[in-house]
Amino acid sequence: MDLPRGRDRGTGDRAAESTSGARAADATELARRLGAIAAGDRDAFTEFYDMTCARVFGLSSRILRNPALAEEVSQEVYLQVWTSAAREYDPALASPIGWLLTLTQRRSVDRVRSEQSASDRNHAYGASQLGREHDVVADEVGQRLDEQQVVDCLDTLTDTQREAIALAYYGGHTYREVAELLGSGLPAIKTRIRDGLIRLKNCLGVGSDG
């Protein structure tokens, strides 16, 4: 079955206008639409897409730093939602937006690794053929490796920590907005993010908060 489509615009074009709808989206409504998607409801899929595409495209863009790649990853994520929601989504383990962002983060990380492998192959060939380009390419590879280390360290967090941090730092939400989106109290969200950031800092080797 083909992936249902919304209106004839790409994820990037629609991201800005769907932001307000995504922020106002209630987790219960998203969960209800996921249930309908699992039953093959194309209208529910379009509604779910409209309510969440800004989050998905935004997170993927921040990780990949490339709008075209982020667009591709976003479409892959929604294809996975359409084909696998019935098997893969468990409301006991994550909120709908948390599950969706986890899919996005993982696919974006995979794409970073794939792009890095291609860059490494091109670098190895280019360095042997055009030695004077080595320094420029090496600097770029070094930057990408730093970015990859960050996204790799995200995998060391618990699902709840990664979910909150993705919304706050990749999604650009305030702590209060994160609390509303995840249906948790503000103190709990602050603690979750603080503990997650300490864990990230330790993973990145930049110390801890003591």
N, C-alpha and C positions, 0 to 999 in steps of 0.2 A: 504494500500500500504506500502511495506517495505521501510525503509529509504534508499535512494541511498547511495552507498559507493564509496569512492575514491579508491586509491590503497590499497593493503592489509597490511596497517600499522595503528597503533593506533594514536590517537591525540598526545600523548606525544612523540612518535617516530618521528612524522612529524613536530613537532612544530619548531624545530631549523631551518630546511631547508626552512620553509615557511616564516620565519621572514622577509627576504629581500623583498619577494613578497608582504607581507602584508603592509610593510611600504611604498612601492611604489604604492600601490593600490589607485586608484582615486575614490573618493566618487561616481562620476557619473557611473563609471564602476560597482561598487558594487551595486548601485541602479538598474542599468540595469539588472544585474544578479538576484537581488531579484524579479524584475518583471517577469523574465523568470521562476524563481522557483515557483512563485505564479501560473504560467500556467502549472506547472508540468514538467519543463525541467530538467532532471536529470544531463545532462552535465553542465548546469549552476550551479546546486547545488554543483557538485564536484569542479568547478572552485571557487565558493564562499567559500567553505570549505578550499581549498588550500590557498586562499588569506587571510583568517582570523583566521585559527585555532590556530596559535601561540598566538594571542591576547586572545582568549577565554580560552585556556588552561593556559596561563600565569596568567590571572586575577583570575581564579578559584583556581589555585595552591597557589597564594598569600593569598587568603582568607581562604582556607581550610587547608593549610599546609600539604597536603596529596596527593601525585600524583595519587594514585588509585582512591580516591574520586573525584579528579579534572577531571580525565578521564571520570568517569561516568557522572558527571555534564555536561561536554563538549558535550557528546553524547546526553544528554537530551536537551541541548540548540539547537543543530542542528536538532534534531527531531522536536522541536517546530518551527524552521525556515521552515523546509520542509512542515509541516502540516498547519502552521498558518500565513505565510508571507502575504498572500492575505488579511487576516482579520486584522492583528495586526500591520503591519508596515505602518506608516504614514510619508512620507517624509517631511511633513510640521512641524512635531514635533521633529524629530531627524535625524541625518545622519545615513546611514546604520551601520557604525561601532559603533556609539553611541547607537543605538537601540540594537545591538547585545551584547554590553558590559552591557547594562542595564539588558537584559535577563540573562546574565551570573552572574552578581552581585546578582540579586534577587534569582536565583536558588542556588547559592553558600551560600547565607545567610540562605535560607530555609534548606539547608543541614547542615550548622553549628548548627542551632537550633535543627534539628532532632538528630544530633550526641550528642548535649548537653543534650537533654532529655534522650537519652539512657545512657549517662554517669552518669546523676543524678540518674537514676533508679539503675544502677549498684553500684553506690557509696552508696546509701541508704541500699542496700542489703549487700554490702561488709562491711560497717561500723558496721552493726548489727552482722555480722558473724565473722569478723576479725578486731576488734577494733584497733589493732596496725597499720593497714594500713591506718587509717583515715587521718593522716597528709599528707602522700604522695598524696592520691587521692584528698584531699581538695586543695592542692597547684595546681594540674593540673586543677581542676575545676575552680579555681580562675583565672588561666591564660586564659582559654577558655572564661570565662565571659568577661574578658578585651577585647579579640579579638571580641567577639560578640557585645560589646558596640560600638566598632569602626564601624563595618559594619551596626549596627542599626542607628548610627548617619549619615551614608552616605545617608540614606533614608530621612533625613531632608533637604538635599540639593535640589536645583532645578535640573531639568534634565540636563541643560547645564553645571552647576557646577560639577555635578557628572560625566558627560561624560568627561570633561576636566581633572578632578582630577584622574579618573580611568586610562586615557591614560598616564598621567604624572607620577603618583606614583605607580600604579599597573602595567601599561604597560611598564614603564621604559623609556618613551620618553622625549626628551627635550621639552621646551615650543615651540620652533620653529617647531619641528616635529608635536606637537599637533596642532598648528595653521594650518599647511599644511594639516594634516589629516582631520581637521574639516572645512577647507575652511574659516577660520576667520583670521583677522589681529592679529599680535603678541601682540600689546597692549591690545586688547580685551581679548585675551586668558589669559594674565598675570593678568588682572583685575578679570576675571572669577575665576581663580584658587585662587587668593589672597582672594577674598570674600568668596569663598567656604571653604578655610582653616580656616578663622576667624570663620565661622559658625560651622565648625567641632570642633574647640577648645572650643567654648562656649558650645556646646552640651556635650563635654567630661569633662567639668568643669575645664579646665586648663587656663581660662582667655581669653582675647582677645588682639588684637594688639593696642587697645586704640583708 
